[in-house]
Amino acid sequence: MVLLVSSSRHPDQWIVPGGGMEPEEEPCGAAVREVYEEAGVKGKLGRLLGIFEHNQDRKHRTYVYILIVTETLEDWEDSVNIGRKRKWFKVDEAIRVLQSHKPVHAEYLRRLKNTCNPSCGPVCSSTNGNTLGSQVTDNNAPHYVCSTQASDLVNR
């Protein structure tokens, strides 16, 4: 299962949570912070799923991480301030939902699906289907994808 959040620009559309890095912030720290702000979850940072580069008006490098959720907040920054929603999806369903309006986000989840194998450890283990409560253990936590991005102008 993966957690998507409603878009701040288009609240009827789901997106992978994430955003930009603060000055002097590392991608992994930004991923944890953005997920907390946008989705209201805390957890254990898993592996780097990949680094994606996109050429649009400006070039961005996006670091996509997996976070194993250990806690969900009833109310969180973006739910209170802008009414943001969150929802758990099966990976295939999330890919379908994202494909029309956020194909790059769908690609992140395809990478997750294609690289999920026994060597992934608990990040890719199947869930037991329980409804997510305020606390979950690593053994049955749905895996969760979050992304952060940094401009290529940043010297890394």
ABEGO torsion letter per residue (X at the ends): XBBBBBBAABAABBBBBEEBBBBGBBAAAAAAAAAAAAAGBBBBBBBBAEBBBBBBABBBBBBBBBBBBABBBABBAAAAAAGBBBBBBBAAAAAAAAAAABAAAAAAAAAAAAABBAAAEAAABBBAGBBBBABBBAAABBBBBBBBBBBAABBX
